[in-house]
Amino acid sequence: MTNNVFNFFLNIKGIGAFFRDLSTRTLKEEVVEQLQENIPILLCNLEKIFPPGFFDVMEHLAVHLPYEALLRGPVHYGWMYQYERAMKYLKGKAKNLAKVEGSIIAGSLTEEVSHFTSYYFASKVRTRRRAPRRYDDGGVAPTYAVAGVPDIFSQIGRLGGKSKEVWWSSEQDAHSAHTYILLNCEDPLIRYFER
């Protein structure tokens, strides 16, 4: 039983290594030839472990993948993911579902025309190409001044994440944190220590 489990994990590991090596960005011809020799042995070992009902045509297609990689080059050039993503983007432009192709063309033309004409707008006109970055404050942090409040507390902003109740394990920890904040403010805060 232990030997069968070991063989099972060894074969699954071999199949994983096969697909990992086949999917690398750079392929060497000798590596692909080695993969081509090893995959039938791995599949035969899996056929010894699993019942015949487990196997159909798809499991045996892995035998042809190294040969296709030799003909084509790296596998990622043959994948359809990039084209499927592009088609999803284009189908999102379709407003008239009765005439999808024409609607995609019209949406693409509208986007291209609006992009290229934005080069000729005045520099003060905000376009998608000239929009400031999401968190760009222009180098000046907005503040508000309140009399008697230290500068460290005058920054405008909002907290990120979910609100949490702050608790201290002891009153000494809370006092230490409060003292640290007051000592590291830019303004002299001696009057706060007198309280």
Backbone as a printed PyTorch tensor [residue, N CA C, xyz], in Angstrom:
tensor([[[  0.8250,  -1.1940,   0.0000],
         [  0.0000,   0.0000,   0.0000],
         [  0.8660,   1.2540,   0.0000]],

        [[  1.9070,   1.2740,   0.8220],
         [  2.7750,   2.4390,   0.9000],
         [  3.4860,   2.6750,  -0.4200]],

        [[  3.8710,   1.5960,  -1.0920],
         [  4.5410,   1.7170,  -2.3770],
         [  3.6050,   2.3210,  -3.4230]],

        [[  2.3130,   1.9340,  -3.4040],
         [  1.3480,   2.4900,  -4.3510],
         [  1.1290,   3.9820,  -4.1190]],

        [[  1.0550,   4.3760,  -2.8560],
         [  0.8740,   5.7920,  -2.5370],
         [  2.0880,   6.5830,  -2.9900]],

        [[  3.2720,   6.0340,  -2.7530],
         [  4.4940,   6.7080,  -3.1870],
         [  4.5170,   6.8500,  -4.7070]],

        [[  4.1540,   5.7820,  -5.4330],
         [  4.1160,   5.8490,  -6.8990],
         [  3.0900,   6.8660,  -7.3840]],

        [[  1.9550,   6.9130,  -6.6980],
         [  0.9240,   7.8770,  -7.0800],
         [  1.4590,   9.3020,  -6.9720]],

        [[  2.0490,   9.6460,  -5.8220],
         [  2.5700,  10.9970,  -5.6350],
         [  3.7250,  11.2850,  -6.5820]],

        [[  4.5410,  10.3020,  -6.8610],
         [  5.6530,  10.4880,  -7.7830],
         [  5.1500,  10.7820,  -9.1920]],

        [[  4.1000,  10.0810,  -9.6210],
         [  3.5520,  10.3100, -10.9590],
         [  2.8360,  11.6530, -11.0590]],

        [[  2.0880,  12.0050, -10.0420],
         [  1.4140,  13.3100, -10.0530],
         [  2.4470,  14.4300, -10.0610]],

        [[  3.5100,  14.2550,  -9.2950],
         [  4.5870,  15.2400,  -9.2810],
         [  5.2440,  15.3320, -10.6560]],

        [[  5.4050,  14.1850, -11.3210],
         [  5.9900,  14.1790, -12.6610],
         [  5.1180,  14.8890, -13.6790]],

        [[  3.7890,  14.7050, -13.5820],
         [  2.8760,  15.4000, -14.4950],
         [  2.9370,  16.9080, -14.2470]],

        [[  2.9800,  17.3010, -12.9850],
         [  3.0910,  18.7260, -12.6660],
         [  4.3870,  19.3260, -13.1830]],

        [[  5.4870,  18.5890, -13.0330],
         [  6.7760,  19.0700, -13.5430],
         [  6.7580,  19.1540, -15.0650]],

        [[  6.0640,  18.2110, -15.7120],
         [  5.9520,  18.2260, -17.1730],
         [  5.2920,  19.5250, -17.6380]],

        [[  4.1520,  19.8650, -17.0530],
         [  3.4510,  21.0770, -17.4760],
         [  4.1950,  22.3330, -17.0520]],

        [[  4.8790,  22.2960, -15.9190],
         [  5.6700,  23.4480, -15.5020],
         [  6.8110,  23.6940, -16.4810]],

        [[  7.5210,  22.6290, -16.8510],
         [  8.6410,  22.7830, -17.7730],
         [  8.1720,  23.1690, -19.1680]],

        [[  7.0170,  22.6930, -19.5540],
         [  6.4980,  23.0030, -20.8830],
         [  5.9940,  24.4400, -20.9670]],

        [[  5.6100,  25.0220, -19.8350],
         [  5.0230,  26.3620, -19.8290],
         [  6.0260,  27.4540, -19.5130]],

        [[  7.3090,  27.1680, -19.5010],
         [  8.3000,  28.1970, -19.1980],
         [  8.3950,  29.1940, -20.3420]],

        [[  8.9700,  30.3500, -20.0570],
         [  9.0940,  31.3880, -21.0820],
         [ 10.1110,  31.0160, -22.1520]],

        [[ 11.1430,  30.3100, -21.7600],
         [ 12.1570,  29.8920, -22.7280],
         [ 12.2300,  28.3760, -22.7290]],

        [[ 12.2790,  27.8280, -23.9120],
         [ 12.3460,  26.3730, -24.0500],
         [ 13.6360,  25.9900, -24.7530]],

        [[ 14.2960,  24.9720, -24.2370],
         [ 15.4600,  24.4190, -24.9160],
         [ 15.0240,  23.1470, -25.6210]],

        [[ 15.5830,  22.9260, -26.7840],
         [ 15.1560,  21.7920, -27.6010],
         [ 15.4170,  20.4650, -26.9000]],

        [[ 16.5440,  20.3680, -26.2010],
         [ 16.8370,  19.0950, -25.5300],
         [ 15.8800,  18.8370, -24.3640]],

        [[ 15.4200,  19.9110, -23.7080],
         [ 14.4510,  19.7430, -22.6220],
         [ 13.1190,  19.2580, -23.1800]],

        [[ 12.7030,  19.8210, -24.3090],
         [ 11.4340,  19.4160, -24.9160],
         [ 11.5120,  17.9690, -25.3960]],

        [[ 12.6610,  17.5770, -25.9390],
         [ 12.8150,  16.1790, -26.3690],
         [ 12.7590,  15.2340, -25.1690]],

        [[ 13.3320,  15.6580, -24.0450],
         [ 13.2550,  14.8440, -22.8260],
         [ 11.8120,  14.7400, -22.3350]],

        [[ 11.0730,  15.8500, -22.4090],
         [  9.6590,  15.8210, -22.0340],
         [  8.8730,  14.8840, -22.9460]],

        [[  9.2330,  14.9000, -24.2220],
         [  8.5470,  14.0470, -25.1940],
         [  8.7880,  12.5640, -24.8950]],

        [[  9.9510,  12.2430, -24.3780],
         [ 10.2450,  10.8540, -24.0160],
         [  9.5760,  10.4540, -22.6930]],

        [[  9.4380,  11.3990, -21.7620],
         [  8.9440,  11.0640, -20.4190],
         [  7.4280,  10.9940, -20.3090]],

        [[  6.6960,  11.7720, -21.1000],
         [  5.2510,  11.8430, -20.8930],
         [  4.5360,  10.5210, -21.1600]],

        [[  4.9080,   9.7100, -22.1650],
         [  4.2070,   8.4190, -22.3040],
         [  4.4280,   7.4960, -21.1020]],

        [[  5.6220,   7.5440, -20.5330],
         [  5.9130,   6.7050, -19.3670],
         [  5.0720,   7.1580, -18.1740]],

        [[  4.9600,   8.4750, -17.9820],
         [  4.1470,   8.9940, -16.8790],
         [  2.6820,   8.6050, -17.0440]],

        [[  2.1700,   8.7070, -18.2660],
         [  0.7690,   8.3520, -18.4940],
         [  0.5330,   6.8560, -18.3060]],

        [[  1.4940,   6.0300, -18.7280],
         [  1.3580,   4.5790, -18.5170],
         [  1.3550,   4.2430, -17.0290]],

        [[  2.1940,   4.9270, -16.2660],
         [  2.2070,   4.6960, -14.8200],
         [  0.8920,   5.1240, -14.1740]],

        [[  0.2940,   6.2040, -14.6800],
         [ -1.0100,   6.6140, -14.1590],
         [ -2.0890,   5.6050, -14.5260]],

        [[ -1.9670,   4.9850, -15.7030],
         [ -2.9460,   3.9680, -16.1070],
         [ -2.8540,   2.7230, -15.2260]],

        [[ -1.6910,   2.4920, -14.6280],
         [ -1.5440,   1.3660, -13.7070],
         [ -2.2510,   1.6450, -12.3790]],

        [[ -2.3380,   2.9240, -12.0180],
         [ -2.9100,   3.2970, -10.7290],
         [ -4.4200,   3.5020, -10.8270]],

        [[ -4.8760,   4.2680, -11.8210],
         [ -6.2910,   4.6130, -11.9440],
         [ -7.0230,   3.6020, -12.8150]],

        [[ -8.3280,   3.4580, -12.6180],
         [ -9.1050,   2.5400, -13.4600],
         [ -9.2460,   3.1000, -14.8780]],

        [[ -9.5480,   2.2430, -15.8660],
         [ -9.6390,   2.7040, -17.2580],
         [-10.7310,   3.7480, -17.4870]],

        [[-11.7620,   3.7510, -16.6700],
         [-12.8240,   4.7380, -16.8390],
         [-12.3630,   6.1620, -16.5910]],

        [[-11.2350,   6.3190, -15.9280],
         [-10.7040,   7.6450, -15.6460],
         [-10.1480,   8.3040, -16.9010]],

        [[ -9.7000,   7.5140, -17.8410],
         [ -8.9830,   8.0430, -18.9940],
         [ -9.9130,   8.2200, -20.1830]],

        [[ -9.7790,   9.3440, -20.8290],
         [-10.4300,   9.5810, -22.1130],
         [ -9.3940,  10.2330, -23.0220]],

        [[ -9.8430,  10.8440, -24.0860],
         [ -8.9130,  11.3910, -25.0760],
         [ -8.0770,  12.5280, -24.4940]],

        [[ -8.6500,  13.3060, -23.5880],
         [ -7.9650,  14.5030, -23.0960],
         [ -6.6660,  14.1740, -22.3550]],

        [[ -6.6420,  13.0800, -21.6170],
         [ -5.4230,  12.7290, -20.8880],
         [ -4.2900,  12.3710, -21.8430]],

        [[ -4.6370,  11.8300, -22.9930],
         [ -3.6010,  11.4060, -23.9370],
         [ -3.1520,  12.5290, -24.8650]],

        [[ -3.8280,  13.6770, -24.8230],
         [ -3.3890,  14.8100, -25.6400],
         [ -2.0720,  15.3910, -25.1410]],

        [[ -1.7260,  15.1290, -23.8930],
         [ -0.4590,  15.6380, -23.3520],
         [  0.7370,  15.0610, -24.0950]],

        [[  0.5540,  13.9140, -24.7500],
         [  1.6470,  13.3060, -25.5160],
         [  2.0450,  14.2050, -26.6810]],

        [[  1.0860,  14.9530, -27.2390],
         [  1.3530,  15.7640, -28.4240],
         [  1.8670,  17.1670, -28.0980]],

        [[  1.7610,  17.5920, -26.8610],
         [  2.1560,  18.9550, -26.5040],
         [  3.6460,  19.2510, -26.7080]],

        [[  4.5700,  18.3550, -26.3570],
         [  5.9850,  18.6740, -26.6090],
         [  6.2960,  18.8380, -28.0980]],

        [[  5.6700,  18.0180, -28.9460],
         [  5.8950,  18.1420, -30.3900],
         [  5.3870,  19.4980, -30.8920]],

        [[  4.2230,  19.9170, -30.4020],
         [  3.7040,  21.2280, -30.7890],
         [  4.6110,  22.3450, -30.2920]],

        [[  5.1940,  22.1730, -29.1120],
         [  6.1120,  23.1840, -28.5890],
         [  7.3750,  23.2560, -29.4370]],

        [[  7.8210,  22.1160, -29.9660],
         [  8.9830,  22.1370, -30.8670],
         [  8.6570,  22.8910, -32.1480]],

        [[  7.4480,  22.7250, -32.6480],
         [  7.0640,  23.4090, -33.8820],
         [  6.8230,  24.8980, -33.6620]],

        [[  6.1400,  25.2410, -32.5860],
         [  5.6770,  26.6030, -32.3700],
         [  6.6420,  27.4350, -31.5390]],

        [[  7.2920,  26.8560, -30.5860],
         [  8.0980,  27.6130, -29.6390],
         [  7.4210,  27.5630, -28.2800]],

        [[  7.6880,  28.5420, -27.4190],
         [  7.0800,  28.5350, -26.0900],
         [  5.5550,  28.4530, -26.1530]],

        [[  4.9880,  27.7610, -25.1930],
         [  3.5680,  27.4280, -25.2210],
         [  2.6970,  28.6680, -25.0990]],

        [[  3.1650,  29.6940, -24.3790],
         [  2.2840,  30.8360, -24.1500],
         [  1.9560,  31.5850, -25.4320]],

        [[  2.7100,  31.3530, -26.5190],
         [  2.3490,  31.9730, -27.7900],
         [  1.1330,  31.2950, -28.4130]],

        [[  0.8150,  30.1000, -28.0060],
         [ -0.3320,  29.3980, -28.5510],
         [ -1.5700,  29.4800, -27.6890]],

        [[ -1.4570,  30.0590, -26.5090],
         [ -2.6140,  30.1440, -25.6330],
         [ -3.5930,  31.1940, -26.1440]],

        [[ -4.8440,  31.0160, -25.8420],
         [ -5.8920,  31.9070, -26.3280],
         [ -6.3130,  32.9410, -25.2870]],

        [[ -5.6800,  32.9670, -24.1170],
         [ -6.1300,  33.8640, -23.0560],
         [ -6.1390,  35.3230, -23.5030]],

        [[ -5.0750,  35.7520, -24.1730],
         [ -5.0000,  37.1580, -24.5570],
         [ -6.1000,  37.5180, -25.5470]],

        [[ -6.4290,  36.6230, -26.4520],
         [ -7.4780,  36.9070, -27.4290],
         [ -8.8540,  36.8640, -26.7780]],

        [[ -9.0240,  35.9610, -25.8320],
         [-10.3020,  35.9040, -25.1240],
         [-10.5160,  37.1570, -24.2850]],

        [[ -9.4600,  37.6730, -23.6550],
         [ -9.5860,  38.9190, -22.9000],
         [ -9.9260,  40.0770, -23.8250]],

        [[ -9.2760,  40.1210, -24.9910],
         [ -9.5600,  41.1950, -25.9430],
         [-10.9970,  41.1150, -26.4390]],

        [[-11.4890,  39.9120, -26.6870],
         [-12.8690,  39.7610, -27.1510],
         [-13.8610,  40.1630, -26.0600]],

        [[-13.5520,  39.8720, -24.8060],
         [-14.4400,  40.2910, -23.7140],
         [-14.5040,  41.8100, -23.6500]],

        [[-13.3580,  42.4640, -23.8180],
         [-13.3140,  43.9240, -23.8140],
         [-14.1250,  44.4880, -24.9800]],

        [[-13.9650,  43.8890, -26.1550],
         [-14.6930,  44.3790, -27.3230],
         [-16.1890,  44.1100, -27.2120]],

        [[-16.5570,  42.9560, -26.6760],
         [-17.9830,  42.6520, -26.5260],
         [-18.6410,  43.5780, -25.5150]],

        [[-17.8620,  44.1070, -24.5970],
         [-18.4020,  45.0740, -23.6460],
         [-18.7960,  46.3780, -24.3050]],

        [[-18.2420,  46.6700, -25.4710],
         [-18.5800,  47.8800, -26.2090],
         [-19.8880,  47.7390, -26.9760]],

        [[-20.3610,  46.5180, -27.1620],
         [-21.5540,  46.2760, -27.9750],
         [-22.7900,  46.7840, -27.2480]],

        [[-23.4210,  47.8050, -27.8060],
         [-24.6530,  48.3500, -27.2310],
         [-25.8780,  47.7970, -27.9540]],

        [[-25.7610,  47.5860, -29.2540],
         [-26.8690,  47.0530, -30.0390],
         [-26.6300,  45.5640, -30.2340]],

        [[-27.3210,  44.7380, -29.4720],
         [-27.0800,  43.3010, -29.5250],
         [-27.6230,  42.6640, -30.7940]],

        [[-28.4380,  43.3920, -31.5590],
         [-28.9200,  42.8500, -32.8270],
         [-27.8160,  42.8910, -33.8790]],

        [[-26.9250,  43.8650, -33.7650],
         [-25.8210,  44.0090, -34.7240],
         [-24.5300,  44.1950, -33.9320]],

        [[-24.0400,  43.1050, -33.3970],
         [-22.9140,  43.1490, -32.4640],
         [-21.6430,  43.6330, -33.1480]],

        [[-21.3440,  43.1060, -34.3490],
         [-20.0860,  43.4570, -35.0150],
         [-20.0150,  44.9470, -35.3040]],

        [[-21.0950,  45.5060, -35.8470],
         [-21.1090,  46.9370, -36.1390],
         [-21.0250,  47.7760, -34.8810]],

        [[-21.6510,  47.3090, -33.8160],
         [-21.6170,  48.0310, -32.5510],
         [-20.2110,  48.0280, -31.9560]],

        [[-19.5000,  46.9130, -32.0780],
         [-18.1130,  46.8380, -31.5980],
         [-17.2350,  47.7960, -32.3880]],

        [[-17.4200,  47.8220, -33.7110],
         [-16.6160,  48.7130, -34.5550],
         [-16.9000,  50.1660, -34.2030]],

        [[-18.1770,  50.5110, -34.0370],
         [-18.5290,  51.8910, -33.7020],
         [-17.9460,  52.2890, -32.3500]],

        [[-18.0160,  51.4070, -31.3640],
         [-17.4520,  51.7130, -30.0520],
         [-15.9450,  51.8720, -30.0910]],

        [[-15.2650,  51.0150, -30.8610],
         [-13.8050,  51.1100, -30.9760],
         [-13.4010,  52.3950, -31.6740]],

        [[-14.1190,  52.7570, -32.7410],
         [-13.8090,  54.0040, -33.4480],
         [-14.0300,  55.2150, -32.5480]],

        [[-15.1050,  55.2080, -31.7900],
         [-15.3750,  56.3200, -30.8770],
         [-14.2610,  56.4590, -29.8480]],

        [[-13.8120,  55.3510, -29.3050],
         [-12.7340,  55.3980, -28.3110],
         [-11.4320,  55.9010, -28.9250]],

        [[-11.0850,  55.4130, -30.1140],
         [ -9.8410,  55.8470, -30.7580],
         [ -9.8920,  57.3150, -31.1370]],

        [[-11.0230,  57.7710, -31.6810],
         [-11.1420,  59.1770, -32.0700],
         [-11.0450,  60.0770, -30.8470]],

        [[-11.7220,  59.7200, -29.7650],
         [-11.6570,  60.5570, -28.5630],
         [-10.2550,  60.5580, -27.9620]],

        [[ -9.5450,  59.4480, -28.0750],
         [ -8.1790,  59.4020, -27.5440],
         [ -7.2470,  60.2830, -28.3690]],

        [[ -7.2820,  60.1470, -29.6880],
         [ -6.3250,  60.8790, -30.5150],
         [ -6.6730,  62.3570, -30.6380]],

        [[ -7.9450,  62.7350, -30.5490],
         [ -8.2630,  64.1610, -30.5770],
         [ -7.8880,  64.8390, -29.2700]],

        [[ -7.7520,  64.0830, -28.1910],
         [ -7.3740,  64.7010, -26.9180],
         [ -5.9580,  65.2710, -26.9610]],

        [[ -5.1410,  64.8560, -27.9220],
         [ -3.7990,  65.4220, -28.0600],
         [ -3.8560,  66.8880, -28.4880]],

        [[ -4.9630,  67.3200, -29.1020],
         [ -5.0630,  68.6700, -29.6440],
         [ -5.8480,  69.6080, -28.7400]],

        [[ -6.2740,  69.1480, -27.5710],
         [ -6.9630,  70.0180, -26.6300],
         [ -5.9560,  70.9350, -25.9600]],

        [[ -6.4570,  72.0250, -25.4090],
         [ -5.5920,  72.9310, -24.6520],
         [ -5.0390,  72.1950, -23.4340]],

        [[ -3.8910,  72.6500, -22.9560],
         [ -3.2270,  71.9310, -21.8700],
         [ -4.0090,  71.9910, -20.5600]],

        [[ -4.9000,  72.9860, -20.4020],
         [ -5.6690,  73.0750, -19.1630],
         [ -6.8830,  72.1580, -19.1460]],

        [[ -7.2340,  71.5700, -20.2900],
         [ -8.3800,  70.6680, -20.3600],
         [ -7.9650,  69.3110, -19.8090]],

        [[ -8.7380,  68.8140, -18.8650],
         [ -8.4260,  67.5190, -18.2560],
         [ -9.0020,  66.4030, -19.1280]],

        [[ -8.1390,  65.4910, -19.5250],
         [ -8.5580,  64.3210, -20.2960],
         [ -8.0880,  63.0770, -19.5590]],

        [[ -8.4680,  61.9300, -20.0610],
         [ -8.0310,  60.6870, -19.4230],
         [ -6.5100,  60.5630, -19.4900]],

        [[ -5.9260,  61.0480, -20.5860],
         [ -4.4820,  60.9660, -20.7560],
         [ -3.7630,  61.9100, -19.7990]],

        [[ -4.3830,  63.0460, -19.4750],
         [ -3.7400,  64.0380, -18.6160],
         [ -4.2640,  64.0220, -17.1860]],

        [[ -5.0800,  63.0860, -16.8520],
         [ -5.6640,  63.0490, -15.5040],
         [ -4.5690,  62.7990, -14.4700]],

        [[ -4.6690,  63.4520, -13.3140],
         [ -3.6640,  63.1870, -12.2720],
         [ -3.8310,  61.7800, -11.7260]],

        [[ -2.8120,  61.3050, -11.1100],
         [ -2.8590,  59.9770, -10.5170],
         [ -3.9100,  59.9350,  -9.4200]],

        [[ -4.2910,  58.7490,  -9.0600],
         [ -5.4120,  58.5780,  -8.1430],
         [ -5.1650,  59.2380,  -6.7870]],

        [[ -3.9930,  59.0650,  -6.2400],
         [ -3.7110,  59.5860,  -4.9060],
         [ -2.7570,  60.7810,  -4.9600]],

        [[ -2.7300,  61.4880,  -6.0870],
         [ -1.8330,  62.6260,  -6.2360],
         [ -2.4720,  63.8450,  -5.5820]],

        [[ -1.7860,  64.4200,  -4.5920],
         [ -2.2970,  65.6260,  -3.9540],
         [ -1.5390,  66.8590,  -4.4230]],

        [[ -0.7370,  66.7260,  -5.4730],
         [  0.0020,  67.8590,  -5.9990],
         [  1.1810,  68.2560,  -5.1370]],

        [[  1.5930,  67.4210,  -4.2280],
         [  2.7280,  67.7230,  -3.3710],
         [  2.3610,  68.5430,  -2.1470]],

        [[  1.0940,  68.9330,  -2.0290],
         [  0.6490,  69.7320,  -0.8930],
         [ -0.4380,  68.9500,  -0.1750]],

        [[ -0.1830,  68.6010,   1.0460],
         [ -1.1730,  67.8670,   1.8280],
         [ -2.2130,  68.8540,   2.3430]],

        [[ -3.4980,  68.6330,   2.0670],
         [ -4.5210,  69.5640,   2.5570],
         [ -4.6380,  69.4950,   4.0790]],

        [[ -4.7450,  70.6570,   4.6800],
         [ -4.8500,  70.7330,   6.1380],
         [ -5.9280,  71.7440,   6.5120]],

        [[ -6.3480,  71.7240,   7.7250],
         [ -7.2300,  72.7530,   8.2660],
         [ -6.6470,  73.1870,   9.6010]],

        [[ -6.7490,  74.4620,   9.8630],
         [ -6.1440,  75.0080,  11.0800],
         [ -7.2260,  75.2470,  12.1230]],

        [[ -7.0170,  74.7120,  13.2960],
         [ -7.9080,  74.9300,  14.4310],
         [ -7.0330,  75.4150,  15.5820]],

        [[ -7.4500,  76.4980,  16.1840],
         [ -6.6480,  77.0770,  17.2620],
         [ -6.5440,  76.1020,  18.4280]],

        [[ -5.3410,  75.9380,  18.9080],
         [ -5.1180,  75.0990,  20.0680],
         [ -4.9380,  73.6200,  19.7660]],

        [[ -5.0230,  73.2360,  18.5020],
         [ -4.8530,  71.8270,  18.1300],
         [ -3.4760,  71.6780,  17.4940]],

        [[ -2.6830,  70.7050,  17.8970],
         [ -1.3470,  70.5250,  17.3150],
         [ -1.4190,  70.2420,  15.8090]],

        [[ -0.3500,  70.6050,  15.1030],
         [ -0.3060,  70.4250,  13.6500],
         [ -0.4470,  68.9690,  13.2300]],

        [[ -0.0080,  68.0680,  14.0630],
         [ -0.0610,  66.6540,  13.6910],
         [ -1.5030,  66.1750,  13.5030]],

        [[ -2.4560,  66.8520,  14.1310],
         [ -3.8530,  66.4430,  14.0380],
         [ -4.6450,  67.2670,  13.0280]],

        [[ -3.9850,  68.1070,  12.2360],
         [ -4.7030,  68.9630,  11.2960],
         [ -4.6870,  68.4320,   9.8650]],

        [[ -4.1880,  67.2400,   9.6480],
         [ -4.1630,  66.6660,   8.3030],
         [ -5.5540,  66.1820,   7.9130]],

        [[ -5.9610,  66.4990,   6.6770],
         [ -7.2430,  66.0230,   6.1780],
         [ -7.0220,  64.6570,   5.5530]],

        [[ -7.8750,  63.7470,   5.8540],
         [ -7.7590,  62.4110,   5.2800],
         [ -8.7760,  61.5010,   5.9100]],

        [[ -8.7310,  60.2690,   5.5270],
         [ -9.6410,  59.3000,   6.1200],
         [ -8.8710,  58.0310,   6.4080]],

        [[ -9.3630,  57.3040,   7.3460],
         [ -8.7230,  56.0640,   7.7360],
         [ -9.0610,  54.9810,   6.7330]],

        [[ -8.1700,  54.0500,   6.5510],
         [ -8.4380,  52.9230,   5.6730],
         [ -8.8100,  51.6970,   6.4760]],

        [[ -9.5680,  50.8190,   5.8610],
         [ -9.9370,  49.5740,   6.5080],
         [-11.1630,  49.7220,   7.3920]],

        [[-11.4990,  48.6430,   8.0560],
         [-12.6590,  48.6400,   8.9410],
         [-12.2950,  49.2930,  10.2670]],

        [[-13.2880,  49.9020,  10.8810],
         [-13.0320,  50.5280,  12.1730],
         [-12.8590,  49.4470,  13.2380]],

        [[-11.9390,  49.6940,  14.1270],
         [-11.6540,  48.7510,  15.2020],
         [-11.6570,  49.5110,  16.5160]],

        [[-12.1010,  48.8580,  17.5370],
         [-12.0650,  49.4660,  18.8590],
         [-10.6590,  49.2850,  19.4250]],

        [[-10.0560,  50.4030,  19.8170],
         [ -8.7010,  50.3540,  20.3580],
         [ -8.7830,  50.0030,  21.8380]],

        [[ -8.0450,  49.0380,  22.2320],
         [ -7.9980,  48.6790,  23.6410],
         [ -6.5460,  48.4610,  24.0190]],

        [[ -6.2480,  48.7500,  25.2370],
         [ -4.8980,  48.5970,  25.7550],
         [ -4.9390,  47.5400,  26.8420]],

        [[ -3.8600,  46.8040,  26.9290],
         [ -3.8240,  45.7570,  27.9520],
         [ -3.7400,  46.3500,  29.3540]],

        [[ -3.1900,  47.5670,  29.4270],
         [ -3.1340,  48.2220,  30.7390],
         [ -3.1750,  49.7310,  30.5340]],

        [[ -3.4380,  50.4280,  31.5850],
         [ -3.4620,  51.8970,  31.5370],
         [ -2.0640,  52.4420,  31.2530]],

        [[ -1.0400,  51.7180,  31.6770],
         [  0.3470,  52.1300,  31.4430],
         [  0.6660,  52.1350,  29.9440]],

        [[  0.1700,  51.1300,  29.1820],
         [  0.3940,  51.0910,  27.7330],
         [ -0.2560,  52.2830,  27.0450]],

        [[ -1.4710,  52.6140,  27.4310],
         [ -2.1620,  53.7570,  26.8340],
         [ -1.4180,  55.0500,  27.1420]],

        [[ -0.9440,  55.2070,  28.3720],
         [ -0.2030,  56.4090,  28.7530],
         [  1.1260,  56.4840,  27.9920]],

        [[  1.8060,  55.3520,  27.8010],
         [  3.0770,  55.3370,  27.0630],
         [  2.8650,  55.7400,  25.6050]],

        [[  1.8140,  55.2240,  24.9770],
         [  1.5340,  55.5820,  23.5860],
         [  1.1860,  57.0580,  23.4690]],

        [[  0.4080,  57.5800,  24.3910],
         [  0.0310,  58.9890,  24.3750],
         [  1.2590,  59.8760,  24.5620]],

        [[  2.1290,  59.5170,  25.4750],
         [  3.3570,  60.2790,  25.7100],
         [  4.2570,  60.2530,  24.4830]],

        [[  4.3750,  59.1090,  23.8280],
         [  5.2080,  58.9990,  22.6240],
         [  4.7020,  59.9420,  21.5380]],

        [[  3.3880,  59.9740,  21.3350],
         [  2.8210,  60.8460,  20.3020],
         [  3.0890,  62.3030,  20.6350]],

        [[  2.8740,  62.6920,  21.8730],
         [  3.0680,  64.0920,  22.2470],
         [  4.5320,  64.5110,  22.1730]],

        [[  5.4520,  63.6290,  22.5010],
         [  6.8750,  63.9760,  22.4450],
         [  7.3910,  64.0660,  21.0190]],

        [[  6.7390,  63.4170,  20.0780],
         [  7.2040,  63.4230,  18.6950],
         [  6.4430,  64.3960,  17.8040]],

        [[  5.6080,  65.2530,  18.3590],
         [  4.9500,  66.3130,  17.5920],
         [  5.9560,  67.4230,  17.3280]],

        [[  5.7220,  68.1630,  16.2210],
         [  6.6330,  69.2550,  15.8990],
         [  6.4280,  70.4470,  16.8270]],

        [[  5.1970,  70.6680,  17.2730],
         [  4.9120,  71.8090,  18.1490],
         [  5.3330,  71.4920,  19.5780]],

        [[  5.7290,  72.5210,  20.3230],
         [  6.0100,  72.2730,  21.7470],
         [  4.7000,  71.9940,  22.4830]],

        [[  4.6420,  70.8770,  23.1360],
         [  3.4050,  70.4530,  23.7820],
         [  3.5720,  70.3010,  25.2860]],

        [[  4.3320,  71.1770,  25.8620],
         [  4.5960,  71.0790,  27.2930],
         [  3.3080,  71.2320,  28.0890]],

        [[  2.4000,  72.1120,  27.5970],
         [  1.1840,  72.3690,  28.3770],
         [  0.3060,  71.1240,  28.4720]],

        [[  0.4460,  70.2020,  27.5120],
         [ -0.3560,  68.9840,  27.5680],
         [  0.1550,  68.0330,  28.6480]],

        [[  1.4540,  68.1290,  28.9620],
         [  2.0150,  67.2630,  29.9960],
         [  1.6360,  67.7300,  31.3950]],

        [[  1.2650,  69.0020,  31.5060],
         [  0.9400,  69.5410,  32.8170],
         [ -0.4070,  69.0460,  33.3150]],

        [[ -1.2470,  68.5520,  32.4120],
         [ -2.5750,  68.0900,  32.8200],
         [ -2.5130,  66.8020,  33.5690]]])
